[in-house]
Amino acid sequence: MEHPVTIISFLPYSIQSKYEHVIMLFATMIVIFCIGLLVRKMTAEVPGKAQSLFEGLVGYLYNLGESIMGKEGLVYMPLIFGIGFYVAIANLIGLIPGFLPPTMNMNTTAAPAVCVFFFYQYVGIRKHGARYIKHFLGPMPVLAPLMILIELVGHFARPLSLTMRLFGNITGEKIVITILFMLVPFLVPLPMYFLGAFLGLLQAFVFMLLTMVYISGALEEAH
């Protein structure tokens, strides 16, 4: 399939192929920074529609986080929300003509996945100390050699799963929208844009939800 026209199409193809996702990621960061400046000003005692929407979203996520991780896990919600917000904007920016989602590159999707992996391990070690190793040994000492192998494979599969799920869904969505736009401009693709926005937000929500689940597992006592 022909490479779609983007805001950096004037650059040599060798540069586009190597640095396109980096440039798109910087564009994502600029958008996040601008939204952050707008949200920072939402301090009215009587909130408007935008402030009410944002406060409602944050409140819902905090309630969800408390139900999954308990009150002890709420201290980690700013990081979880930040990662989810980053993933959401990185997905949605691809719906703007001339832009591609940086999450179409596995380097970009692997970065937050690896961060989540190391962070929840840190949370577990911080909470339990050396006793955190019990999470990998299973309930029976005799099965510990087998269980530690199974648990290690399962834990290392988590960042791979987060990476591949996000990459595969966003790449497939962008390919379908591009093909439909070339076949029937402005008609068929319109519903796909709404579907793409929904899937982009859904992937960000799933990323946050799984992060909460992993942190919850790290916080709980091993049996």
N, C-alpha and C positions, 0 to 999 in steps of 0.2 A: 504493500500500500504506500502511496506517495506520502511523503512527510507533510503534515499540515503547515499552512502558513502561520507564522507567529511574529511577535514583535522583534525577534532577532533573526528573521529570515534573511536579512541583508548581510549577515555575517557569513564567512566561509563555512561550508558544511562540517569541516573537521572541528571547528570551534563549537558549532551548534551541537554536534553529537557528544562532545566531551563535557560541555559546561552548560547546556540548556537547563538541566534540572537545578543547577546552582543558581543561575540567573532567576529562574522562576521561584526558587526558594527565597531569594532576597526580595523579590516582589511580594511574596507572601508575608515576609517579616515587616515590610513597609506597611502593608494593609493592617496587620495586627497592631503595629505601633500606632497607626492613626485611629483605629477603633479604641485602643487603650486610652488615647487622649480624650476621645469623646466620652467614654464611660467614666473617666476620672471626673468629668464635670457634672455627672449625674448625682448631685447631692441635695436636690430639692426635698424639703420636708413633705410637700405634696407632690408625689412623683407623677410625671407625665406618662404617656403610653410606652415610650422607649425604655424609660427607667423602670417602669412596672414590669415590662417584659423581661428585662435583664435580671431584676431582683427576683422575679418568679422563677426564672431558669436556675439561678444560683441557689435559691431556696430548695427547689426540687432536687437538685444534685446533692446538696448537703443532706437532705432527708434520706435520699437513696444511699449515700455513703454511710450514714449512721446505721441504716438498716442492715448493710452488708458488713461493715468493718467495726461497728460499735462506736461509742463516743471516743474511744482511744484513737480511732483512725481518722477522726475529723481534722486533726492537725496536718494530715497529708493531703487534704482536699485542694488547697491552692495549686500544688504540683499536678494533681490529677486533672483539675480543671484547665490548667495551662496547657498540658499535653493534648487534652481533648480539643481545646480551642485552636491550637496549632494545626492539628490534623484536619479539623473542620474547614478552616480557611484554606489550607493547602489543597483540599479536595475541591472546594467550591470555586477557587480562582480559575480552575480549568474551564468553567462554564462561560467565562468572559472571552469573547472573540479575540484571538491573537495571543492567548495565554494557554499554557498547558499545565496541568496539575503536577507539582514536583513529586507527588506521591506515585507518579507513573514510573519513577526510578527507585529501584530497591535500596539504593544507598540512603535515600530520604526516608523510606518507610522503616528501614532497619535502625536508624538513629534513635527514634523514640522507643522502639521495641527493646533495644539493648539497654537504654536508660531505665526502663521499667524493670527489666530483669535484674540489673544490679541494685536498683533502689529497693525492691522488696526483699532481696537477700540482706541488704543492709538493715532494713527494718527488723527482720527476724533476728539477726545477730545482736542488734541493739536491745531488743526486748528480752531475748533469752540467753544471750551470751554463748558460752560453749554448749549449752543444752540445746541449741538450735539444731545440732547434728541429729537429734532424735527424730526430727521431721523426715530424715532420709533413711532411718533404720527400720521402720515398720514396727508392728506391735509385739513381734516375737523375736528374741535375740537369735534364735537358731536360723531365722530367715534373713538376718541383717545383711549378710554379703550379697544376697540376691536382691533384696529390697533397695539397697543403696544404689545398685546399678540401675534398677528400674526407675527410681526416683530421679537420679541424675539425668537419665535420658528424657524423662517427662519434663523436668525443669528446663533443660536446654532446648526442648522442642517448643517451649512457649514463645520465646522471642522470634523463632523461625515462623511459627504459626501467625503471630501478629504481623510480621513483615510480609509474608506471602499473601495473607488474606486481604490486607489493605492494598497491596500492589496489584493483585489480580483483579479485585473488584473495580478499582479506579481505572486501570488500564483497559479492561473490557468495556466499561461504560464509555470511555472517551473514544474508543475505536468504533463502537456502534453509533454514537452521535455523529462522528466525522463521516462515516459511510452514508448515513441517512441524509446528512446535510448536502453531500455531493450528489445524491440521487434525486432528492426532492427538496430543494432549498425552501426554507421558511415555513413549510407546512408540517410534514411528518416530524422534523426534529423538535418542534416546540414542546409536545408532550414529553419527549425524551429529556429535555432540559429540566422540567419539573421533576421527572423521575431521577435524573442525575443529582439534583439538589437534595432530594430526599435520601438517596443512597449515600451521598457524601456526608450528610449529617448523621445518618444511621451508622456508618463506619466509625465516625468519631465517637459516637455514643457507645458502641461496642468496645472500642479501644479503652475508654474510661471504665466501663463496666468490668472488663477483664482485669484491668489494673487494680480496681477495688477488690476483686475476688482474690487476686494473688497476694495483695497486702493483708487481707483478712486471714488467709491461710498462714502467712508468716507470723501474724500476731497471736494466733491461737496456740494453746498448749498442745504439744505432741502427746499422743497416748501410746 
